[in-house]
């Protein structure tokens, strides 16, 4: 047999559109998979800002944290073990200069602000009965004006205000936070 014939045949197979298309598609697929991996890493890194985070759950790889500004939850897999050993659900952590720190005073205050389900439902029902919240347009946005020990004053419309028990207001709000009232509770408006 003639070896030139086999070499010509192999070269023609290499040049065929089917093989070239397969090689191009494989290359594109690998490139996209690589980009997706980078985007997931970047997306995870973008979640970490200098801010406060609430521990919402633990995973096999780390801990799930909720950003207290925008309520987005992400899995943190690079939490130092010394912090993992000290924290539990609802602990508050700060993230500054690439480091997590346990915010013990904020955590304690947050834990003390929690009420039981029955007490919460009673506070909510009393608020509904004493206010005109159900008569207000459900698309209304409320702005936090002031917070004191027991109540938060919200403004809405042109000159209207509403006095709300703190138990019904998201814990991590401050003056200027915008809220709406949806499905029986106040929630932050995240833009």
N, C-alpha and C positions, 0 to 999 in steps of 0.2 A: 504494500500500500504506500501511497504517496503521502509523506508527512506534510507537505505544503497544502494538500487538500484539507487535512485536519486543522492546521493553523489558520487557513482561510475561513473555515467553518467556525472556529472559536472566535475569531475577530468579528465575523458577521453577527454572531450571537451577542457579543459585547456591545456592538453598535446598534443592535435592534432597539426599536422604540420601547418595546415592552420592558426590557431590562433597564434602559435609561429612565423610563417613567417610574419604575419601581424604586430605583436608586434615588431619584429626586423626591418621591413621596416619603421614602424612609428618612431621608435627610431632613425634609420639612417637618415630619412628625417628631423627630428627635429634637429639632430646634425648638418647636412649640412646647414640647414637654419640658425642656430646659428653661424656657422663658416662664412657663407656668410655675415651676418650682421657685424661680427667682421672685416672681410676683407674689407668691404665697409668703415667702420669707419677708419681702418688703412690706406686704400688707400687715404681717404680724408685727414687724418692727414699727410700722406707722401707728399701731394701736398703743404703743408705749410712749406716752408723753409725760412731761413733768406734771403730775396730777395725783389725785387720790383714787385708789381702787378698792373695791369691796370684794372680799373672797366670797364666791357664790357656790363653789363646789370643788372637789378634788378629782383628779383623774389619775390614771396609771402613769402618766408622763409628767404630771405637775399639778397645776391648780388653775381653775377657771376664775378670771377676774372680770369685774364689771367696772368700766370707766364711770366715775360718778358724775361726769359732765354730760356725756351723751348716752349713757346706759348701754353701750356696746360691750358685749362679752367676748372674751378671747381666752385661749388656753396659753398659759405661760409655762413653758417647759424648762426654763433656765432659772428657776427660783432656787436660791441657795438653800441647802439642806438645813442649816441652822435656823432659818426663818420658817421653813416647812415644819420643823419640829415644834414650833411655838404657836402657830396660827391654827385657827378653826374657821368654820363658816361665819360670815359676817364680820370678820376682822377687817380693819381698815389699814391699808398700806399706802405709803407715799412712794413715788418714784421720782428720784432726783439724781442727776448726774450719773445715770446708768445703774443706780442702786435702789433696791427696795428697802424700806424701813417700816417697822410696825409702828403705827400711830396709836399708842396705848390710851391716851386721854380721849381721842376722838372715838376709838373703839368702845371704850367704857361709856361715854356719853351716848353713842349710838345704841348700844345694848340697853341702856337705861331708858331710852326713848321708846323702846318696843313695848307693845301691849298685846295681851292675849286676843284671840279671835273673837271671843264673846264680848270683851270690853270694846274692841275696835268696832264691832257691829253696832253696839249700843251708841257709841260716840257718833258713828256715821248716821244712824237713824235719828238721833237727837238733832244733829246738824241739818239734816234734810227737813225735819219738822219745823225747826226754828228759823231757817233761812228760806230764801226764795230760789234756791239753786235749780230746782226742776223747772222753774218758769223762765229761766234764762236760756237763750239760744245755745244749743250744745256746741256750736262752732266758735263760741266766745273764747277769747284768750284773756287770761288773768295775769297781771303783773304783780310780783311780790313787792309790796311797799315797805313793810316793817315786820320784824319777827320779835316776839318777846318770849318769855318762858312758856306760856300756855297757848297763845294764839298767834296767827299770822294774818296780817291785813293784806288783802288783795284788792287791786283796783281793776276796773274793767269799764268799757264804754267811755263816755265822755267824763263823767264825774261820779261814778258809782264805786262803792267799796263793799267788801264782803269780809266778815270776821270768821276765820276758819280755825278749828282746833288743830294744833300742830300734828297730832296723830294722823290727820288726814292729808297732810302735806308731805311730799317726798323729803326725806331727811336732808339730802344734799341740795338744798336750794339756798339762794341768798337774794338780797335785794336785786331787783332787775330780772330775776328769773321769770320766764314766761311759762305759764301752765295752761292746761285745758282740763275740763271736767268731762270724763268719758267713762261710761259703764260704771258709774257710782264712785269714781275716785279721781283725784287730781294727778295728772302726769305732766312731766316736763315736755315742752315743745322743743323738739330737736330739729334744727335746720340743717 
